[in-house]
């Protein structure tokens, strides 16, 4: 096994153990390999180890990396945008990515709908929530979530599948539990008024994913624990 494959196996074992501890099916918890700042060769190593879903932070970096990875492997991969997205980059994001985790306002939903329609694509999106009300972070306020969900539901080329959050970091993973629990409660509250329930909770990263699983996470965004230290990549 390569170093990456060993790390991946160890993380998957921890995911399974945490899911079972919480009374959940391990298959309900998916791993998103955060490949931001990693070179295409590192992504290829992950593909060889069995990873099929990757998360990128910046549209600019994804524009270079995704075609480079496609040139290296014929495997069908799923690309997720997990970083903040400006409306003027909606066209590029809609063309590159299969899932957008960082939809946080109705004008951005309208821009993604317009661009997806031009491309004949259907995008899955998650509503990003600023669960800890941090002014420096993106995400809608919790009380804005129902209106944002309605805006996405009105867009025929977008499907709202769940919620995403980047909670306030804490040295002790247990300190993240209240934020994760609030996200689960927000999803449950939103689902009470929906005919088709949302199922995805994108939360939990390398240092806190086990607590996130216990609180209902379905997508874990894991980078450093898989790839090791980040590479510095120029973006434009």
Kinemage of the C-alpha trace (Angstrom):
@kinemage 1
@onewidth
@group {chain A} dominant
@subgroup {mainchain}
@vectorlist {calphas} color= white
{ca unk a 1} P 0.000 0.000 0.000
{ca unk a 2} L 1.128 3.530 -0.705
{ca unk a 3} L 1.254 6.136 2.027
{ca unk a 4} L -1.972 7.642 0.738
{ca unk a 5} L -3.728 4.269 0.632
{ca unk a 6} L -2.681 3.557 4.218
{ca unk a 7} L -4.002 6.929 5.406
{ca unk a 8} L -7.222 6.400 3.475
{ca unk a 9} L -7.750 2.952 5.000
{ca unk a 10} L -7.147 4.314 8.502
{ca unk a 11} L -9.612 7.172 7.987
{ca unk a 12} L -12.259 4.880 6.548
{ca unk a 13} L -11.879 2.587 9.562
{ca unk a 14} L -12.425 5.558 11.863
{ca unk a 15} L -15.445 6.656 9.829
{ca unk a 16} L -16.965 3.180 10.089
{ca unk a 17} L -16.330 3.003 13.831
{ca unk a 18} L -17.826 6.446 14.465
{ca unk a 19} L -20.888 5.696 12.336
{ca unk a 20} L -21.536 2.425 14.146
{ca unk a 21} L -21.055 4.131 17.517
{ca unk a 22} L -23.757 6.620 16.514
{ca unk a 23} L -26.079 3.867 15.302
{ca unk a 24} L -25.658 4.894 11.691
{ca unk a 25} L -24.834 2.883 8.576
{ca unk a 26} L -21.212 3.563 7.552
{ca unk a 27} L -22.336 3.703 3.918
{ca unk a 28} L -24.362 6.825 4.744
{ca unk a 29} L -21.174 8.772 5.474
{ca unk a 30} L -19.215 9.811 2.388
{ca unk a 31} L -15.640 11.014 2.159
{ca unk a 32} L -14.805 14.074 0.054
{ca unk a 33} L -11.064 14.302 -0.536
{ca unk a 34} L -10.149 17.992 -0.348
{ca unk a 35} L -7.590 18.326 -3.101
{ca unk a 36} L -7.120 22.103 -2.948
{ca unk a 37} L -3.475 23.076 -3.502
{ca unk a 38} L -2.600 19.464 -4.316
{ca unk a 39} L -1.060 18.734 -7.738
{ca unk a 40} L -2.792 16.494 -10.292
{ca unk a 41} L -0.341 13.703 -9.501
{ca unk a 42} L -1.541 13.636 -5.886
{ca unk a 43} L -5.145 13.414 -7.078
{ca unk a 44} L -4.160 10.541 -9.366
{ca unk a 45} L -2.678 8.672 -6.391
{ca unk a 46} L -5.982 9.143 -4.586
{ca unk a 47} L -7.894 7.841 -7.606
{ca unk a 48} L -5.697 4.747 -7.674
{ca unk a 49} L -6.537 4.195 -4.011
{ca unk a 50} L -10.258 4.267 -4.797
{ca unk a 51} L -11.291 7.885 -4.175
{ca unk a 52} L -13.831 9.246 -6.657
{ca unk a 53} L -15.021 12.549 -5.136
{ca unk a 54} L -12.784 15.594 -4.762
{ca unk a 55} L -13.288 19.046 -3.289
{ca unk a 56} L -11.743 22.253 -4.605
{ca unk a 57} L -11.808 25.689 -2.985
{ca unk a 58} L -11.084 27.981 -5.920
{ca unk a 59} L -12.555 28.038 -9.393
{ca unk a 60} L -9.239 29.276 -10.784
{ca unk a 61} L -7.336 26.280 -9.452
{ca unk a 62} L -10.044 23.847 -10.516
{ca unk a 63} L -9.906 25.166 -14.093
{ca unk a 64} L -6.331 23.987 -14.404
{ca unk a 65} L -6.490 20.878 -12.244
{ca unk a 66} L -9.648 19.147 -13.441
{ca unk a 67} L -8.581 18.916 -17.117
{ca unk a 68} L -5.088 17.856 -16.018
{ca unk a 69} L -6.523 15.035 -13.907
{ca unk a 70} L -8.850 13.962 -16.718
{ca unk a 71} L -5.797 13.627 -18.952
{ca unk a 72} L -4.221 11.269 -16.413
{ca unk a 73} L -7.122 8.899 -15.721
{ca unk a 74} L -10.284 7.717 -17.501
{ca unk a 75} L -12.095 7.152 -14.192
{ca unk a 76} L -15.338 9.134 -13.835
{ca unk a 77} L -14.772 11.538 -10.952
{ca unk a 78} L -17.090 13.869 -9.079
{ca unk a 79} L -15.894 17.419 -8.441
{ca unk a 80} L -17.258 19.530 -5.596
{ca unk a 81} L -16.715 23.244 -5.107
{ca unk a 82} L -16.422 23.840 -1.362
{ca unk a 83} L -14.983 27.372 -1.301
{ca unk a 84} L -16.804 30.665 -1.565
{ca unk a 85} L -18.129 31.521 -5.003
{ca unk a 86} L -18.578 34.941 -6.583
{ca unk a 87} L -21.372 35.505 -9.072
{ca unk a 88} L -18.913 36.495 -11.811
{ca unk a 89} L -17.440 32.981 -11.615
{ca unk a 90} L -20.765 31.158 -11.713
{ca unk a 91} L -20.375 30.195 -15.377
{ca unk a 92} L -16.996 28.608 -14.793
{ca unk a 93} L -18.209 26.788 -11.665
{ca unk a 94} L -21.295 25.468 -13.450
{ca unk a 95} L -19.149 24.073 -16.252
{ca unk a 96} L -16.528 22.484 -14.007
{ca unk a 97} L -18.276 21.146 -10.937
{ca unk a 98} L -20.963 18.587 -10.218
{ca unk a 99} L -21.829 19.793 -6.711
{ca unk a 100} L -21.625 23.289 -5.188
{ca unk a 101} L -21.398 23.317 -1.372
{ca unk a 102} L -21.163 27.082 -0.924
{ca unk a 103} L -24.447 28.513 -2.205
{ca unk a 104} L -25.297 31.217 0.310
{ca unk a 105} L -27.541 33.806 -1.367
{ca unk a 106} L -30.401 34.003 -3.833
{ca unk a 107} L -28.556 36.097 -6.493
{ca unk a 108} L -25.873 33.403 -6.663
{ca unk a 109} L -28.584 30.758 -7.094
{ca unk a 110} L -30.018 32.781 -9.991
{ca unk a 111} L -26.580 33.074 -11.603
{ca unk a 112} L -25.908 29.328 -11.290
{ca unk a 113} L -29.368 28.529 -12.667
{ca unk a 114} L -28.797 30.780 -15.666
{ca unk a 115} L -25.398 29.260 -16.461
{ca unk a 116} L -26.484 25.658 -15.859
{ca unk a 117} L -29.414 26.193 -18.216
{ca unk a 118} L -27.073 27.469 -20.945
{ca unk a 119} L -24.931 24.356 -20.545
{ca unk a 120} L -27.840 21.937 -20.291
{ca unk a 121} L -26.485 20.776 -16.937
{ca unk a 122} L -28.170 19.965 -13.651
{ca unk a 123} L -26.248 20.939 -10.525
{ca unk a 124} L -26.630 19.642 -7.012
{ca unk a 125} L -26.157 22.398 -4.460
{ca unk a 126} L -25.915 22.754 -0.700
{ca unk a 127} L -26.883 25.868 1.187
{ca unk a 128} L -23.970 27.174 3.216
{ca unk a 129} L -24.982 28.369 6.676
{ca unk a 130} L -22.887 30.681 8.845
{ca unk a 131} L -23.821 28.609 11.863
{ca unk a 132} L -21.625 30.502 14.350
{ca unk a 133} L -22.367 34.006 12.982
{ca unk a 134} L -18.725 34.734 12.151
{ca unk a 135} L -18.534 38.005 10.187
{ca unk a 136} L -15.479 36.935 8.183
{ca unk a 137} L -17.143 33.792 6.826
{ca unk a 138} L -19.611 33.214 4.047
{ca unk a 139} L -22.943 31.526 4.522
{ca unk a 140} L -26.488 32.668 5.079
{ca unk a 141} L -27.819 33.338 8.549
{ca unk a 142} L -29.960 30.486 9.910
{ca unk a 143} L -33.125 32.590 9.703
{ca unk a 144} L -32.417 33.292 6.012
{ca unk a 145} L -32.292 29.602 5.152
{ca unk a 146} L -35.991 29.033 4.268
{ca unk a 147} L -35.974 31.887 1.748
{ca unk a 148} L -32.739 30.642 0.183
{ca unk a 149} L -34.176 27.139 -0.083
{ca unk a 150} L -37.239 28.518 -1.881
{ca unk a 151} L -35.005 30.387 -4.336
{ca unk a 152} L -33.175 27.172 -5.196
{ca unk a 153} L -36.390 25.175 -5.437
{ca unk a 154} L -37.595 27.677 -8.050
{ca unk a 155} L -34.514 27.004 -10.204
{ca unk a 156} L -35.176 24.013 -12.510
{ca unk a 157} L -31.491 23.313 -13.182
{ca unk a 158} L -30.519 23.250 -9.502
{ca unk a 159} L -31.343 20.668 -6.862
{ca unk a 160} L -30.957 21.551 -3.202
{ca unk a 161} L -29.670 18.405 -1.509
{ca unk a 162} L -28.569 19.646 1.911
{ca unk a 163} L -26.645 22.099 4.057
{ca unk a 164} L -22.980 22.927 4.544
{ca unk a 165} L -21.116 24.715 7.319
{ca unk a 166} L -17.601 25.648 8.350
{ca unk a 167} L -18.047 26.083 12.105
{ca unk a 168} L -15.754 28.100 14.327
{ca unk a 169} L -12.573 26.037 14.877
{ca unk a 170} L -11.852 24.614 18.294
{ca unk a 171} L -8.732 22.908 19.662
{ca unk a 172} L -10.892 20.190 21.227
{ca unk a 173} L -13.119 18.421 18.662
{ca unk a 174} L -15.805 18.122 21.325
{ca unk a 175} L -16.049 21.896 21.238
{ca unk a 176} L -17.426 21.600 17.698
{ca unk a 177} L -20.351 19.437 18.753
{ca unk a 178} L -22.829 22.287 19.487
{ca unk a 179} L -22.279 23.769 16.003
{ca unk a 180} L -22.709 20.400 14.327
{ca unk a 181} L -25.843 19.750 16.372
{ca unk a 182} L -27.279 23.124 15.343
{ca unk a 183} L -26.736 22.210 11.703
{ca unk a 184} L -28.589 18.939 12.168
{ca unk a 185} L -31.450 20.810 13.849
{ca unk a 186} L -31.587 23.335 10.990
{ca unk a 187} L -31.846 20.517 8.471
{ca unk a 188} L -34.612 18.860 10.478
{ca unk a 189} L -36.505 22.155 10.802
{ca unk a 190} L -36.247 22.865 7.086
{ca unk a 191} L -37.424 19.365 6.213
{ca unk a 192} L -40.647 19.784 8.174
{ca unk a 193} L -41.974 22.038 5.420
{ca unk a 194} L -40.590 20.110 2.446
{ca unk a 195} L -42.262 17.348 0.460
{ca unk a 196} L -38.843 15.993 -0.528
{ca unk a 197} L -36.481 16.011 2.459
{ca unk a 198} L -32.892 17.179 2.246
{ca unk a 199} L -30.451 14.458 3.260
{ca unk a 200} L -26.941 15.887 3.064
{ca unk a 201} L -24.951 17.591 5.812
{ca unk a 202} L -21.498 18.666 4.641
{ca unk a 203} L -19.539 19.222 7.834
{ca unk a 204} L -16.521 17.778 9.584
{ca unk a 205} L -12.894 17.977 8.537
{ca unk a 206} L -9.609 16.242 9.362
{ca unk a 207} L -9.525 17.142 13.065
{ca unk a 208} L -13.188 16.782 13.988
{ca unk a 209} L -14.913 14.422 11.568
{ca unk a 210} L -15.730 11.773 14.171
{ca unk a 211} L -17.785 14.244 16.210
{ca unk a 212} L -19.430 15.450 12.992
{ca unk a 213} L -20.458 11.890 12.140
{ca unk a 214} L -22.039 11.482 15.562
{ca unk a 215} L -24.070 14.635 14.896
{ca unk a 216} L -25.304 13.559 11.465
{ca unk a 217} L -22.680 14.517 8.857
{ca unk a 218} L -23.064 12.777 5.498
{ca unk a 219} L -20.180 14.451 3.604
{ca unk a 220} L -16.808 14.759 5.357
{ca unk a 221} L -14.380 17.254 3.820
{ca unk a 222} L -10.970 15.739 4.569
{ca unk a 223} L -7.736 17.100 3.163
{ca unk a 224} L -4.669 17.209 5.416
{ca unk a 225} L -5.337 13.830 7.048
{ca unk a 226} L -5.376 12.269 3.572
{ca unk a 227} L -2.847 14.227 1.549
{ca unk a 228} L -0.554 15.554 4.259
{ca unk a 229} L 0.769 19.107 4.166
{ca unk a 230} L -0.701 21.318 1.475
{ca unk a 231} L 1.255 22.297 -1.602
{ca unk a 232} L 1.363 25.970 -2.510
{ca unk a 233} L -0.358 26.552 -5.819
{ca unk a 234} L -0.547 29.776 -7.751
{ca unk a 235} L -4.032 30.974 -8.649
{ca unk a 236} L -5.104 33.720 -10.955
